Amino acid sequence: LLPLSKYVLEFIVLPAKAKSADVKLIRHIVPHLRKHFPDKKTGSGTDAFFTELNRSRTPPEDLDFLTFSVNPQVHAFDVRTMTENLQGHRYVVESCRGFAGGKAIHVGPVTLKMRTNPNATSRVPENIGSEALPSYVDSRQLSLYAAGWTMGSFKYLAENQVEAITYYQTCGWAGLVSHPDESWPKAYAVPSRCVYPVYLVLQELLRYKKKFIKPLISSHPLVMDGVAFVDGAGNETILLANLTPEAQHIQFLLKGFSSRTIDAGNALGLMEGTAWISTLKPVPVDNAIVLPPFALALIEK
């Protein structure tokens, strides 16, 4: 067990068949984990939506955190609905905190589509051809919109003090980078080896992990939203996303800042590794910025 321990960050106890963990499962498993891995956090909850955890609440007393997954597509699948669902992140966290007993909240995985339907009464085998994708895959995983949506997801979870967030899977159709065993249909013209725009935005967010989140209020959150960071010296960094297919003229009060933009013109080079975000030309910001469709802006001094 000791060699394994150094690779483990935390344990999440989940039921094999039930929608959320109950007190019997927690009391059967958690003491053994505490005994063999005393320095590791242990949590539980549901592998499904917050709805399932809210209906059958996992008792938090013997845990370090509660957990549930998030996706923006259950009843509708258009971009507008997905964007509207971003603000819902805040409300499910607030609701969970109401019965978490002061314990931390970990959210994940966050995905664009549901991985499985927890309320399905039967399982129908998928017939995946060479030009088809599994039902849990959204082709927008490759898009700039997915990167902007991910930034918005992080904003609402981080601003509401979620302790940990897991995004997507590591590689493949529903991941951050390509994988040879999950090649995209030819219609998508995806390079055989590349990172996805969601990788780029998570890479940027990780640059600021030692900074503090500063609340950012958008006057039109269905059009533009973002996340702000500040360090101990008061230096600010802002990441913005245009969540629409139209160019947006965004006004704000900033002095001495410059912006680097990720858009359709440079996204492919960034995905293939022939260009780097750090080498994008910064443009001075003069109280306003024009963001192309679904573009991202990295604004800092």
N, C-alpha and C positions, 0 to 999 in steps of 0.2 A: 504493500500500500504506500510506503514512503516514496518510492520512485514516481508513482502516479501523482502523488500529492502536489508536487511542484508544478504540474501542468494544469491543475484544477484551480479555477477562480472562485466558483461557487457551485452549489448543487440546487437543482430544481426538482422537487418531487411531484410527479404527476400520475394520475390514475390511468390504467390501461384501457378502461372502458367507460367510466363515468366522465361527465363533462367537467367536473371540478373535484379537487381533493377534499376528502372529509376528515374528521377528527381521527377516525380509526386508522386510516392510512398514515397520517402524520405521526401518530403515537407509535406506530409499528416501525416506521422507517427512520425518522429523524434522530432518535436516540443513538442508533448505530452509526449514523453519519457524524454526530457530535463526538462520539467516542473515538472513531478512527481518524477524523479530520477536524480536530477541535478549533483550528484556526481558519476554517472555511465557512463562509456564509451559506445558509440553507434557506431556501424559500419554496413556496408552493402557490397553488391557485388553479389556473386553467390554461390549457394549450389552445383554447378557443377564445371567443370574444368576451369582453367584459360582461355582456348580458348574462352569460352562463355563470360567471363568478358571482354576480349580483343575485341571481336566482338561488344558487346553492353556495353560500359563502364559506370559504375555507377559513377555519379558526386560526387567527394569527398568533396566538399566545406563544407557541413553541417555535416560531419562525423568525427569521431576520427580515423577510420581505414577502410581499404578495406580488403575483405576476399574472398578466393576461396579454393576449395578442391584439393587434389592431390591423384593420384593413379598411379602405374607403369604398369598397364595392360589395354591397349585399343585395340591395334592391334596385339600384341604378348604376350605370357604368360610364356615363359621359364625363368629360373633363370638368364641367361646371359642378356637377354633384360631388366629384372627388375633391375639388377645391373647397366647397362648402363644408365638407366633412372634416377639414383640417381643424376648425375651431372646436369640433366635437372632442378632440383629444383632451382639451382642458376640462370638459365636463365629466368625462369618465374618470379622469384622475381625481377630481374633486369628490366624486361619488365614492370611489374606492377608498379614499382617505377617510371617509366617514365611518368605515367599519374596519380599517386596517389596524386599529389599536395603537397608533403611533409608529407602526413599523414602516420601513421603506417600501417604495413601489418601484418595481422593475417592469418595463413594458417591452414585449417582444414575443415572437418576431413581428416587426412591422413590415407588411407586404402590400403590394398593389392590389392583389386579389386574395380571396380566401384560399388557404391551402387545402382544406377539406371542409365539408359542410357538417357541423356538429349535430345538426338536426335531420340529416338524411336518414331515411328508413331503410335504404338499400344502397348497395354500391354497384354501379354500372361500369364494366371495364371500358377503358378508353381505347379507341382504335386510332393510333397515331401513325399517320403516313409520313412520307419524307417531307411533305410541304405543309404539315399541320403542327400545331403546338398543343401541349396538354392544357386542360381546362384551368389549371392553377397559374398559368403563365399569361401575362399581359404583354403584348408586343411593345407597349409604351415603356417597358423596362429599359429600353434602349434610348429613350427620348430625353430631350432637355426638360420637358414637362415633368418627367419622373424625378429629375434632379431638383427642380424647383419645389415639387410637392414634398420631397424628402426634407428639404430645408425648412419648409413650413411645419412639417411634422415635428422636427427637432425643436423648432421655436416654441411650439405650444406645450411640448412635453418638458423641455428644459426650463422654460419660464415658470412652470408649475412644479418645479423641484422634484421631478422624477429622478431617482438615483442612478438608474442604468437603463439603456435602450439598446435593443438588438435590431439591426436592420437587415432584412432580406436573408438570402443564403450567400455563401462566399462566391461561388462561381456557377456558371451555367445560365439557363434561360431566365431564372428568377433571382439572379445574383448580381454581383458587382463587376465581374470580369468574365470573359468568354471561357468556354471549356470545350475541348475537342469532342467529348462524348455527347454534347448538347449543341450541335451546330444549328445555326438559324436557317430557316428556309431561304432559298435563293432570292425570293422577292424582297427580303430586307437588306440585301447587299451589305452584310456585316463583315468586317475583316475577321479572318480566322482567329487572330490573336489580338485582343484589344481590351481596354477597360471601358466601362459604360459611364455615361454622365453622372449617374448616382455615385459611382466611385470617386469622381472628381470632387463632388460637393462634400462627401464624407471626409475625403482627404483634407479639404480646406477646414472643415469643422474641427478636425483633430489637431490642426495647427494651434487652435485657441483653447485647448482643453485646460490649460492652467490659468486662463482668464475667467472673469466673472460674466454671467449673463446679465445684460441690461435690457429691461423691457423695451420693446419697439412697438409702437402703435401705428398701424396703417389706417389711413382714412378710407381706403377701398381695399379691404383684405381679399376680396374675390378677384381683384385685378393684380395687386402687388402686395407682397408680404416679405418679411425677412427676419433676420436675427442680428442682435448687436452684442458685442463683447467689449469689456473694459478691463484694463489691467490695473495694478496697484497704483500706478502713476497717473491714472486717469486717461490713458490713451485709448481711443475707441476704434473699433473695427466693425463695419457693417456689411452684411451679406444680404443682397436683395434678389428677389426672383419675380420676373414677369410671368404671371400664371395664365396668360391669355395668348391667343394666336395673332394678336395685333400689337404693333409697336406702342409703347406707353411712354408719355412724357411725365416724369416724376419730379416733383419739387420738394426740397427740404432745405434746412438751414445748416450748411456746413462750410467751414473755411479751412483752407490749407489741405484739403483731401484730394486724392486722385482715385480713379476707378479703372479696374481691368474687367473686361466683359467677356463672358463665355457665351457664344451664340452660334447660329447655324454656320457661320462663315469659318469658324476655327474649331468647332467641336470635333470634327473627324480627325484632325491632326492631333488634338489632345487625346483622343481615344486610341489612336494608333501609336502614340509616343513619339511622333515627329515634331511635336510642339509641347511646350510646358507652360503651366499657368504662370510660373515665376518669370517667364520671359515675355509674357504678353505686355504690350506697350501700355503703360498707365496714362490716363487722360485726366487732366485737372478737372475737378468738379466745381462748378460755379453756381451753387444753389439749385441745380437741376441736372437731370440726366435723362437721356432717351434710351430706353431698353428695347431692343428688337424683340420680335415674338419669342416667347418662352426663354428669353435670355436671362443669364445670371450676372450680377455685378458684385465685385469684391472691392469695397471702398475702405481705404485706410490712408493714414498720413505717411 
